[in-house]
Structure formats: C-alpha cells, structure tokens
C-alpha cells in the first residue's frame, strides 16, 4: 500500500502542478516543493522533537506550501516564460533550499537522518508507519472534484476569468493539494525524483490535458511505476536492496535525456 499510494500521490501532484503552472517541465521535485518539505521535517525534528510523525507531517506540509508559493511568485516575475527556463529556475531554487537544509543538518550532526527523507525507500516500511499515506486518498478526491477547474486554469488567467472561474482560488487550491501530497510522501517514504515529471507527461502525451479524464490514469501509472522500480531495486542485487529513489532517478534521467 505504501508503494502504490506514494507513486499515485507524486504522479497526481506533478500532473496538477503542470496544469496550474501551464508548464510540462514543472513538478514537486523541480519547483522546490519537495526540498521545502524536507526542510520542514528537519526543522520539526530539531525544534519540536516531541510532536511525532503527525506533527512532522504538518510542519512539512506548511513549509511545502510556503516553498511552492515562493516558486509561483518567482514564476510570475520571469520575463521570458520559456518552459526550460522555468524548469531551470525551479531546479536552482530547489538547490538553494536543499543547500540550506544540508548546512543545518551538518551543523546539528543530522546528515544521516536527512538522508532518510532525501532518498525514498520502502525497505523498512511496516505496519504502523505507512498509514499516514492514506491522507493522499482524501486529498486526491479533492483534486478530482476540482479537476475541471484545474483544466480551465491551465488555459490561462484571462480565459479562466472569462469563464467565471476564480483563478487565484483554484490556483492556491491546487497548490495545497500538491504540497500535501508531496510532503506526506516525503515524511513517510522520502523523496522520489522524476516521478511527478515523467509519468504525467507520458499520460498526457497519449490522453491529452483534461485533468478529470487523466487523473485516475496518472495515479495508476504512478503507482505502477514505483512498484516496478521497487521490484527492480529488491531483485537486482539480492539479498541487498537499491533504494527506489535511485532506480526511479536512473529511469527518469534516461527518459528526460531521450
């Protein structure tokens, strides 16, 4: 269940983010959302160690939302809105947040703990640990209910306003949905690169950009992708295990370069 929920959540989060930003190169891992969530978990561990998993998740969701809001603010200030330029800005922004996180972890001797959240793996997953991931099902329902509005917002502010859609409200609703999904996966599983970028683009390539129609397919494709990566990681050098984030990163890099 952890594998399927994590894969579905990150794929759907990437798809929604690409629609609301009108950029197919944007995803939680290329917009600072994931890095901001990791920073939130680290800060919660340092300053509120008694809050437990739920508290860390809440902290991560908050910093994830804040980090994504800053990225959207940067996005609106970019003069040349070329998709590749936007993606590069997102990567640089995420890199800055990641550097700050690493520096804080180094200062507090928490680099090994930081690695758990930075590299997604299911090797130690067991009953009692993965259950918070069921939150993404609830958030996924919200995303599906707003699917048509996300599609309209993806056509631009003027078009959305002319159709009577509250552009800013829907934009920030999508932002919250994406941040909650990404932060929940980071806290429970760890970061999985490229998933929110590759899977939604492949699904859109075959089925178009209608969010309501492709959301269930994107969720299934994301779940299947992570499941396949996890199986490869568990069998390639058995009895040792390769983290699913490494396998996903190799596959994602190959797809991106292709």
URCOR-V353624 format. One record per residue. N is the residue number from 1. SS is DSSP state (hx for helix, st for strand, lp for the rest). PHI is phi in degrees with one decimal (* if undefined). PSI is psi in whole degrees, -180 to 180 (none if undefined). Layout:
BEGIN
n=<N/N>
ss=<SS/SS>
phi=<PHI/PHI>
psi=<PSI/PSI>
END
This chain:
BEGIN
n=<1/2/3/4/5/6/7/8/9/10/11/12/13/14/15/16/17/18/19/20/21/22/23/24/25/26/27/28/29/30/31/32/33/34/35/36/37/38/39/40/41/42/43/44/45/46/47/48/49/50/51/52/53/54/55/56/57/58/59/60/61/62/63/64/65/66/67/68/69/70/71/72/73/74/75/76/77/78/79/80/81/82/83/84/85/86/87/88/89/90/91/92/93/94/95/96/97/98/99/100/101/102/103/104/105/106/107/108/109/110/111/112/113/114/115/116/117/118/119/120/121/122/123/124/125/126/127/128/129/130/131/132/133/134/135/136/137/138/139/140/141/142/143/144/145/146/147/148/149/150/151/152/153/154/155/156/157/158/159/160/161/162/163/164/165/166/167/168/169/170/171/172/173/174/175/176/177/178/179/180/181/182/183/184/185/186/187/188/189/190/191/192/193/194/195/196/197/198/199/200/201/202/203/204/205/206/207/208/209/210/211/212/213/214/215/216/217/218/219/220/221/222/223/224/225/226/227/228/229/230/231/232/233/234/235/236/237/238/239/240/241/242/243/244/245/246/247/248/249/250/251/252/253/254/255/256/257/258>
ss=<lp/hx/hx/hx/hx/hx/hx/hx/hx/hx/hx/hx/hx/hx/hx/hx/hx/hx/hx/hx/hx/lp/lp/lp/lp/lp/lp/hx/hx/hx/lp/lp/hx/hx/hx/hx/hx/hx/hx/hx/hx/hx/hx/hx/hx/hx/hx/lp/hx/hx/hx/hx/hx/hx/hx/hx/hx/hx/hx/hx/hx/hx/hx/hx/hx/hx/hx/hx/hx/hx/hx/hx/hx/hx/hx/hx/hx/lp/lp/lp/lp/lp/hx/hx/hx/hx/hx/hx/hx/hx/hx/hx/hx/hx/hx/hx/hx/hx/hx/hx/hx/hx/hx/hx/hx/hx/hx/lp/lp/lp/hx/hx/hx/hx/hx/hx/hx/hx/lp/lp/lp/lp/lp/lp/lp/lp/lp/lp/lp/lp/hx/hx/hx/hx/hx/hx/hx/hx/hx/hx/hx/hx/hx/hx/hx/lp/hx/hx/hx/hx/hx/hx/hx/lp/lp/lp/hx/hx/hx/hx/hx/hx/lp/lp/lp/lp/hx/hx/hx/hx/hx/hx/hx/hx/hx/hx/hx/hx/hx/hx/hx/hx/hx/hx/hx/hx/hx/hx/lp/lp/lp/lp/lp/lp/hx/hx/hx/hx/hx/hx/hx/hx/hx/hx/hx/hx/hx/lp/lp/lp/hx/hx/hx/hx/hx/hx/hx/hx/hx/hx/hx/hx/hx/hx/hx/hx/hx/hx/hx/hx/hx/hx/hx/hx/hx/lp/lp/lp/lp/lp/lp/lp/lp/hx/hx/hx/hx/hx/hx/hx/hx/hx/hx/hx/hx/hx/hx/lp>
phi=<*/-62.5/-60.9/-67.4/-67.0/-64.7/-63.7/-63.6/-62.9/-68.6/-66.4/-65.9/-60.1/-64.1/-64.0/-64.9/-64.0/-65.0/-71.3/-74.7/-97.3/57.3/-145.4/-78.6/-98.6/-101.2/-157.9/-55.9/-88.9/-121.7/-134.1/87.0/-64.4/-63.0/-63.2/-65.9/-64.8/-61.7/-61.5/-63.5/-62.9/-63.6/-64.3/-64.3/-65.3/-74.9/-103.5/-134.8/-64.3/-86.7/-75.3/78.8/-65.0/-63.8/-63.9/-62.7/-64.5/-62.3/-62.4/-65.3/-63.1/-61.9/-69.6/-63.9/-62.7/-61.8/-63.2/-69.4/-62.6/-64.2/-62.8/-62.7/-63.8/-62.7/-61.2/-70.8/-94.7/-75.7/-72.8/-101.0/-86.3/-64.4/-55.3/-68.9/-62.3/-60.8/-63.4/-65.6/-62.0/-62.3/-65.9/-65.9/-62.3/-63.2/-64.2/-64.1/-61.8/-62.0/-66.5/-62.6/-61.8/-64.3/-62.8/-62.9/-64.0/-65.1/-63.2/-101.8/57.3/-122.8/-63.4/-65.4/-67.8/-63.1/-61.6/-62.4/-83.3/-84.0/-125.1/-68.5/-155.5/-111.2/-64.1/-106.9/-73.1/-153.4/-57.2/97.9/-113.1/-92.6/-55.8/-58.1/-65.0/-63.9/-59.2/-68.0/-64.8/-62.9/-66.7/-63.1/-62.6/-60.4/-60.7/-69.0/-64.9/-97.8/-57.8/-62.4/-68.6/-61.7/-61.7/-67.5/-60.6/-66.1/-91.3/115.2/-61.3/-62.5/-62.2/-64.5/-64.2/-63.8/-90.4/85.3/-88.8/-76.3/-57.1/-63.6/-61.9/-68.2/-59.5/-76.6/-64.0/-62.1/-60.3/-66.2/-58.8/-62.5/-65.5/-63.6/-62.8/-65.2/-66.5/-61.7/-65.5/-60.8/-66.5/-85.6/-111.4/114.8/-76.8/-122.8/-74.0/68.9/-59.0/-72.3/-99.4/-76.5/-60.0/-60.3/-67.8/-66.4/-63.6/-64.0/-60.7/-95.7/-116.4/91.7/-111.7/-72.2/-61.5/-61.8/-77.3/-94.2/-58.9/-61.3/-66.9/-62.2/-62.0/-65.5/-65.7/-63.7/-62.6/-65.4/-63.7/-66.9/-61.2/-64.7/-63.3/-67.2/-63.7/-61.6/-63.0/-83.6/-108.2/-62.8/-127.2/-51.4/-87.7/-84.0/-130.9/-93.1/-56.1/-61.8/-64.4/-68.6/-63.3/-63.2/-64.9/-65.5/-63.7/-63.2/-64.4/-63.8/-66.2/-66.9/-68.7/-71.2>
psi=<-38/-43/-49/-44/-42/-44/-45/-43/-48/-35/-46/-40/-43/-42/-45/-41/-39/-35/-47/-22/-6/39/119/-4/5/140/170/-29/-5/20/7/-4/-49/-46/-39/-38/-42/-41/-39/-42/-42/-45/-40/-39/-38/-47/-19/61/-18/-4/-23/-170/-42/-42/-43/-40/-42/-43/-44/-39/-43/-48/-32/-44/-46/-44/-40/-37/-41/-40/-44/-36/-43/-38/-41/-19/-5/123/-44/103/39/135/-39/-39/-43/-44/-40/-39/-42/-41/-42/-41/-46/-36/-38/-47/-43/-37/-41/-43/-45/-40/-45/-43/-38/-43/-33/11/48/24/-39/-39/-37/-33/-31/-42/-24/-22/110/134/146/13/-32/13/135/172/137/-10/-35/-12/-33/-19/-18/-17/-32/-24/-45/-45/-34/-37/-43/-44/-39/-38/-31/11/-47/-37/-38/-39/-44/-43/-34/-11/-2/156/-50/-44/-44/-44/-40/-26/4/14/134/95/-52/-42/-46/-37/-46/-25/-45/-38/-44/-43/-47/-46/-41/-45/-50/-44/-39/-44/-41/-45/-43/-42/-42/172/139/110/157/-18/-50/-7/-48/-52/-50/-36/-39/-43/-44/-33/-35/-31/-3/-167/9/111/-43/-37/-38/-12/-50/-39/-40/-42/-45/-40/-41/-43/-44/-38/-48/-38/-43/-42/-39/-41/-44/-44/-31/-22/-21/-43/39/138/4/165/135/129/143/-29/-34/-46/-45/-37/-41/-48/-44/-41/-40/-43/-40/-44/-30/none>
END
